[in-house]
Amino acid sequence: MTTAIRSVNADGTVLRTDTTPPLLIYFLLQPCLLVFAFLGSAGVIPSGGPFGALLLGMLLLIACERIWPARRDWTQTSKEWLQVLVMFFISGASLTAIEVAFAIMPEPVIEPARNLLQPWWPSSAPLWMQTILAFSVLQFMAYWLHRWQHESGFLWRTFGHGTHHSYEKLSAINWNTAHPFESLFLVLPAIVFGTLVGAHEVTVIAATLVMMQTAVAHTNLRINERVIGLVLSTNSQHMHHHSSKFEQSQTNFGCAMTFWDRVFGTFSGDDTKRLGDPMEGERTIWKRLTVPLSRAGTPAGGNHPDSS
């Protein structure tokens, strides 16, 4: 049984909602998932560590969006979901390359920069405070990396960002359906940051929160946005970034935070009707993996269809 809710986002826009979850899920799911991710990745509660906390949170999101999809027409078929799952694991496997590279990097290469930056990190502050700071710094870097990919056709093609934008339906698991090249590009700042400031544990916790929050931003589930959406990304805000309209997709670059979009003037609170960049023919895994070889659909060229 569901409760009808007049869904309004943080900026007062009324959103289309086909179904809504029970009130407890509507209001508490997102904040509870973030608290769980923090406590689980910090080892305060048993969860299997950062990966276990993230997996449990994603499974809950997937179950909820299957029962109460915000947009029924965005519910993925079994074939579409299987493709998403395959891309998810391909993207995830690519992340190990950078982790291995930094694990074997000679200490003399890192030490000069670490000696310069580490004293500035507030290592004596409470863990939750360090985590919020690391979360914000990581999102600041991610915001600009993401925005530059949209503003530069060269970066868009080189790192295959069009792969992530090729999906016409989104779900929680879509947060990690990036091209392997882009996965390497996006995870690098977190590893560099954690290594150079000597805050590896804090960075792992902050990165877990970013991933959990990004999964929430991609889920097809209507949740409360009135307060939390002023700082953190909600799914309707990030769906707007995935719009098939070119001008709409050039907004909301923060996958986990709206804060930096609001600061730098790229935020939009409007609702979205259609998702996905243009791609000729069937959207296969092969086509998504070969996006860097194609010039079609680059935001720098403005090739998004003018859909309504």
N, C-alpha and C positions, 0 to 999 in steps of 0.2 A: 504493500500500500504506500502511495506517495502523497505528499502534501503539496498543494498548489502554492507556488511562491512567485510573486511578481519580481522577476530577477532584474536587478539594476546594478550596473557596475560602479566602481569607485568614483567615476566622473559623471554619474547621473544618467547614463545611456541605458535605455530599456533593451534587454537582450532577448533574442528569440530562444525559447526553451521548450522543447518537445516534451521532456520529462524532467522531474526534479527528484532528488533523493530525499529521504527522511530528514527532518530538521537537524538532528544531531550530526549527520554526515554533512549536510549542507553547510553548517556553521563551523564544525570542529575538525573535519577531516584534514584540511590543509595545515592548520597550526599543529595538530596532534602528530601528523607525519613528520613535520620539521623537528618537533621536540623529540620524537622517537629516534629520528636519524642522528640527532646530536647525542643523545644519551647512549644509543647503541654503538655508534662509532667511537665514542669516548670510553666505552667499556663500563659505563655506570650500570647498565642493565644488560642481561644476556640477550644477544641478538645475532651472534655469529660474526661480530665485527662490522666494519663499514659495508662490505659487500652483502652480508646477511641482512643488515638493516635496510639497505637499498632494495634488495630482492623482495623482502616481505612487504615493504611499502608499495612497490610496483605491482605485486600480485593483488594487493587490496584495491589499488586504483583500477586495475584491469577488470576485476570482478565488479566493482561499482559501476564502471562505465558500460559494462555489458548489460547490467540490470536497469540502469537509469541513464541511457545516453542523452546528452543535452540536445544533440541533433541526430535524429534517426538516420538521415541520409548520409551521415559521416561514419556510420557503423561499418567496419571493415568486414568483407567476406572472409571465409576460411582461407581462400587462395591469397587474398591481399594480406591477411595477417601473417601467413607463412612467409611471404616475401619480406615483410617487415622484420620478422624474427631472424631470417637469414642475414639480412643487412645489419641487424643489431649485433650479431656475433662477429661478422666480418669487421665491422667498425671497432668493436671492443677488442678484438685480437690485435689490431694495429697499435693499440695504446701501449702494449708491452715493449715495443721497440724503443721508445724514449726512456721508459723506466730502466731498461737494461743499459742504455747508453749512459745515463747519469750514474748508475751503480758502478760502472767500470771506468768512469772518467777520472783521470789522475787528479789527486788532491791539489797539486800546485796550480792547476788550471782554475779551480774554483776559489781557492783560499784568498786571493787579493780582493775579489768582489765581496766575499763573505765578511772579511775583516772590516770592510767599509760599511756594509749594510746591517750586519747583525746587531751592533750596539743600539741602533735606532728602533729595534723591535721591542715592544713592551712585554718582555718575557715574564716579568713579575706580576702582570695583571691576571685576574681570574681567567680561567679557561674559556668561559662563555664570552667574555669581552674580547679576548684574542680571536676567537672564532668569528665573531661578528665583524671585526676589523679585517681579518683575512678574507672572509666572504665578500665584503665590499670591495677590497682591492682586486680580488680575482675577477669580480664582475665588471669592474672598471676596465681591466685589460681585455676581458672577453667582449665587452661592449664595442670597443674600438676595433678589435680584430674582426668582429662580425660586420660592423658598419663599413670598414674598408673593403671587405669582400663584396659588399653590395655597390659600393661606389666605384670600384675598379673592375672592369671586364677581365683584365689580366688575372687578378687574384681570384675572381669568381670562377674562371675556367681552370686555373692552375690547381686550386684546392678542391674543385668539384662541389662547390656549395649548392649548385643547382640540383644535386642528388637529393639533398635534404628538402628542397622546395618542390620536388617533383610529385610529392604525395598529395592527392586530392582528398584524402580522408586521414585524420590523425587520431592517435590513441596514445596512452601513456608510454608505450614502448617505443614510440617514434622519436623520443628525445635523443636516442643514440643511433639513428639511421642516417648518419653522415657518411660521406665518402671517406675511405681510409686515409687519404691525403689530408682531408680536413680534420679528422680525428687527431692526427699527429700535430697539426697546426694549433688546434685549440687546447690540447692538454699540456703543451710545452710551457706556457706561462706558469701554470700551477707548480710544475716540477722545478722550474727555475726559481720561482719565488720561495718555495719551501726549502730548497737547498741553500739559497744565498742568505736568507734571514735566519737559518738554523731553526726553523719552526716546522719540522716535518710532520709531527703529530697534529698540530693545529691545522696545517694545510690539508691533511687527509680528512679531518673532520669537516672543515669548511667545504672541501670539494664534494664530500658526501652530501652535505646540505644543498649545494648547488645542483647536483644530479637529481636529488629528490625533488627539489623545487622545479627543475626543468621538466621532470616527468609530469608533475602536476600541471605545468603550463601547456603540455601537449595533450592532456587527457580530454576525452569527449564526455565530460561530466560537469554539470552546472553546480558550482559551489559559490559560497558567499564572497563578494569582492569589495564590499563597501568601505572597509577600513584597510584590510591587508593589501588591497590592490593599489593603494597609494604609494607603497614602497616595494612590494614584491609582485612579481608577474603572476597573473592569473591566466586561465586558459583562453578566455575570450580576448584578452589583450594580445596574447601570443598568436592566437588564430588569425588575428588581424594582420600580423606580420607575414603569415602564410597565404594571404589573400591572392587570388588570381589577378587582381587589379594591380598594375605596376606601382602606382603612387601609394597605395595602401601598404604594399610590402616593403616600402622604404621607411617604415616606422617601427617602433617597439623592438629595437635591436637587442635589448637586454632579455636574455632567456630566463633569468631567475629574478631580476630586479627591474622595476620600472623607474627606480630612482634616477639612474644616470640618463635615461631617455628624457625624463622631465627636466633635468639639469641642462642637457644639451639641446633641447627643443625638438626631439624626434618622437615624442610620445603621441599616441592617438588612442582615445577611448571609444572609438566607433565600433559598431557591430560589423560582422563579416558575413557575406552570403556564400561565396565560393572560394575554394582553396586550390592551390597548385599551380606551378609554372607550366608553360606549354611543353609538350613532348610528343613528337610524331609517333603514331602507331601505339602498340601495346607497351605499357610501362614495365619492362622486364628488368630483372636484376642486372643483366648485361648492359642494358642501356644506361642504367643508373651508375654502373661502375665506369662507363666510358664517357661520362659527362665532360671530363677535362679535355677530351678530344673534339668536343662539339662547341660551336659558337652560338648555337641556338639558345634563346631565352636568357641572355645575359642582361642583368638589370642596367648595366652601363649603356646598353643599346636600347633599353626600353621596350623589349619585345614581349612583355606580358600581354595577354589578350585583355581587351577592355570589356571584361565580363560584368554582369550585374546580377 
